[in-house]
Amino acid sequence: MARPKVVLPDNGISEKEILKKMEEIREDDINWKDGKVWSLVYHASEEHTEMLKKASNMFFSKNALSPMAFPSLKKFETEVISMAVDLFGGDNRCCGSMTSGGTESLLMAVKTYRDWAREKFPHIKEPEMLV
């Protein structure tokens, strides 16, 4: 079965139309508030969710890939990493980085161990990963 072809419209679409279409598409999503998923949504409370929305809106158009342009994001990253190092009992030799979650986080964890293993076990030329 072929994918339906989606093309850019000849003319712009109003905000109202876009949001209406998004609401329609969202109707097929699972209702996570009823406890129908166990690991895909992390929800503490409505109050907490509202605070997260406000915080996200403050920085949604910023890009953490440019710490020189957005030092605030670099500060947040540094503080979160410092907290994580403390939680795991690390010292001032520890470091870290932030990812956007999911697959990226898994790939970075594997890359970190790969780089570590290359340094510690250079004689292993064809390593295997057991998952």
Buried (B, 14 or more C-beta within 10 A) or exposed (E): EEEEEEEEEEEEEEEEEEEEEEEEEEEEEEEEEEEEEEEEEEEEEEEEEEEEEEEEEEEEEEEBEEBEEBEEBBEBBBEEBBEEBEEEEBEEEEEBEBEEEEEEEEEBEEEEEEEEEEEEEEEEEEEEEEE
